[in-house]
Amino acid sequence: MKVGLTIKEHAKTKAEEIQQIGSTPEGIKIFLEHRFSEVFIEPLIDRMIELCSSDYPELSRVLKENKDDENGETNGKEDPNKTPHHKSRKLLSDTLNLRIETRTKVPLIINEVIEKGSLFELLGIFYYMELSIPIEFESILHSLNIHFKSDLDLCTSNNKNDPRHHLTDHIEHDRDNHAPNLIRAVRSEIETETNESQFKKGIEIMMK
C-alpha cells in the first residue's frame, strides 16, 4: 500500500500553488480566510472514533491521541502544556486580521463522506491530511514570514505566544508523529482488500 509518495507529490503541487497565491500579502490572507473557514478535523476524528468501536483498538488509540492534541488535552483532560488548535488558529487569524466565517463551512462532499462513509474511507481522508498539511503549511509559513514577520514578531513579544505556532506545531507533529503513527495503525488493522480499497478511495477524494 504505497500511497505516501503519491500524496506528497500532490501536496507539493498544492504547496507551489500556495507560493504563487502567497506572493502578495492580500493573496495569502484570502487563502487563509478560505482555509480556516473549512476546518472539519474535529467531526472527522469523532466519527472515526465512533466507527472504530472495540474492533480496531490500535486505530482507536491513535485517533484519540490526535483528538487530544486537537483539543489541547492528554488522556481526555486539559493539559496546560498544550494549546487547543482552535485557540492557536484564532491567535493567528486575529494577528493577521483575517475575516473568518463565524460558522465553519464543511465542503459538501466531505460532509457526505463523514456522515455516510466507511471507517477506512475516512481514514484515507485523514491520512492525506496528516501527510499533506506539513508540506502546505511550510509554504504558508514562508509567505507569512515574508509579508507579515514584523506583525507576527510583535504579537509574540506582547503576548508571549507566537501566532506561527499553529503552523509550526502542525508541521512538526503531523510529519514526525501523527502521520507515521496513523499509517502503522492502518497497516496493522486494514485486514481486507475491501478496507484497503476504501482507504485509497478516501485519499482520492482529497486529491480531486
C-alpha positions in Angstrom: 0.0 0.0 0.0 2.4 2.6 -1.3 0.3 5.8 -1.2 2.5 8.2 0.8 4.7 9.2 -2.1 1.6 10.0 -4.3 0.1 12.1 -1.5 3.4 14.0 -1.0 3.7 14.7 -4.7 0.2 16.0 -4.8 0.8 18.2 -1.7 4.0 19.6 -3.2 1.9 20.8 -6.2 -0.5 22.4 -3.9 2.3 24.0 -2.0 3.7 25.5 -5.2 0.2 27.0 -5.8 0.2 28.4 -2.3 3.5 30.1 -3.0 2.1 31.7 -6.1 -1.0 32.8 -4.2 1.1 34.0 -1.3 3.3 36.1 -3.5 1.3 39.1 -2.3 0.1 39.9 1.3 -3.5 40.1 0.2 -3.3 36.8 -1.6 -2.1 34.7 1.4 -4.7 36.4 3.6 -7.5 35.5 1.3 -6.2 31.9 1.0 -6.1 31.6 4.8 -9.5 33.0 5.2 -10.9 30.4 3.0 -8.8 27.6 4.5 -9.7 28.5 8.1 -13.4 28.6 7.2 -13.3 25.0 6.1 -12.0 23.2 9.2 -13.6 19.8 9.6 -11.0 17.8 11.5 -13.0 17.5 14.7 -16.2 15.9 13.3 -14.0 13.7 11.1 -12.0 12.4 14.1 -15.1 12.0 16.2 -16.8 10.0 13.5 -13.8 7.7 13.1 -13.6 7.0 16.8 -17.2 6.2 16.8 -16.8 3.7 13.9 -13.7 2.1 15.5 -15.6 0.7 18.5 -13.8 -2.2 20.0 -12.9 -3.8 16.7 -9.8 -1.7 16.0 -8.1 -0.9 19.3 -4.8 0.4 17.9 -6.6 2.8 15.5 -8.9 3.9 18.3 -5.8 4.7 20.5 -4.1 6.7 17.7 -7.2 8.7 16.9 -7.8 9.5 20.5 -4.3 10.8 20.7 -5.0 13.0 17.7 -8.2 14.3 19.3 -6.2 15.1 22.5 -3.7 17.2 20.5 -6.6 18.9 18.7 -8.2 19.9 22.0 -5.1 20.6 24.0 -5.6 17.6 26.2 -3.9 14.4 27.4 -6.0 11.4 28.0 -9.1 13.5 27.6 -8.1 16.0 30.3 -6.9 19.6 29.8 -3.1 19.8 29.5 -1.5 23.2 30.5 1.4 22.4 28.2 -0.8 22.1 25.1 -2.7 24.7 23.2 -6.0 23.8 21.7 -5.8 24.2 17.9 -8.9 26.4 17.7 -7.1 28.8 20.0 -3.8 28.9 18.2 -5.7 29.2 14.9 -7.7 32.2 16.3 -4.5 33.9 17.5 -3.0 33.7 14.0 -6.3 34.8 12.5 -6.6 37.8 14.8 -3.0 38.8 14.3 -3.5 38.9 10.5 -7.0 40.5 10.8 -8.5 37.6 8.8 -12.2 37.6 8.1 -13.2 34.1 9.1 -16.7 32.7 8.7 -18.3 32.5 12.2 -19.8 29.1 11.2 -17.4 26.7 9.7 -18.3 25.6 6.2 -17.6 21.9 5.5 -17.2 21.1 1.8 -20.3 19.1 0.8 -18.5 16.0 -0.5 -16.5 15.8 2.8 -19.7 16.3 4.9 -21.4 13.4 3.0 -18.4 11.1 3.5 -18.2 11.9 7.2 -21.9 11.1 7.6 -22.1 8.0 5.3 -18.6 6.8 4.6 -16.8 3.7 6.0 -14.1 3.9 8.6 -11.3 3.2 6.2 -12.6 5.8 3.7 -12.5 8.4 6.4 -9.0 7.2 7.4 -7.9 7.8 3.8 -9.1 11.4 4.1 -7.4 11.8 7.4 -4.1 10.2 6.3 -4.0 12.5 3.3 -4.4 15.5 5.6 -1.7 14.3 8.0 0.8 13.9 5.2 -0.1 17.0 3.2 -0.6 19.6 5.9 3.1 19.9 6.9 4.1 20.5 3.2 1.4 23.0 2.6 1.9 24.8 6.0 5.6 25.2 5.2 4.6 27.2 2.2 2.1 29.3 4.2 4.7 30.0 6.9 7.2 31.1 4.2 4.8 33.6 2.8 3.8 34.9 6.2 7.4 35.5 7.2 7.9 37.4 4.0 4.9 39.7 4.3 4.0 39.8 8.0 7.1 39.0 10.0 7.1 42.3 11.9 3.4 41.9 12.9 3.9 38.3 14.0 7.1 39.1 15.9 5.3 42.0 17.7 2.4 39.7 18.7 4.9 37.2 20.0 6.7 39.9 22.1 3.4 41.3 23.5 1.6 38.0 24.2 4.5 35.6 24.8 2.7 33.4 22.2 3.9 33.1 18.7 0.9 33.1 16.2 3.0 30.9 13.9 2.8 28.1 16.5 -0.4 26.9 14.8 1.6 26.2 11.7 4.9 25.0 13.2 3.1 22.7 15.6 1.2 21.0 12.7 4.4 20.8 10.6 6.3 19.1 13.4 3.7 16.8 14.9 1.9 15.8 11.8 5.1 14.9 10.0 7.0 13.3 12.8 4.2 11.7 14.9 0.7 11.7 13.6 1.2 10.5 10.0 3.7 7.7 10.8 1.6 6.5 13.8 -1.6 6.5 11.8 -0.2 4.6 8.8 1.3 2.0 11.2 -2.1 1.5 12.8 -3.9 1.3 9.5 -1.5 -1.3 8.1 -1.8 -3.4 11.3 -5.6 -3.5 11.1 -6.6 -2.9 7.4 -7.1 -6.7 7.1 -9.1 -7.0 3.8 -8.8 -5.8 0.2 -12.2 -4.0 0.7 -10.8 -1.9 3.5 -7.7 -1.1 1.5 -9.8 -0.1 -1.5 -11.9 2.2 0.8 -8.8 3.7 2.3 -7.5 4.6 -1.2 -10.9 6.0 -2.1 -10.7 8.4 0.8 -7.3 9.6 -0.4 -8.6 10.0 -3.9 -11.4 12.2 -2.7 -8.9 14.7 -1.2 -6.8 14.6 -4.4 -9.6 15.8 -6.7 
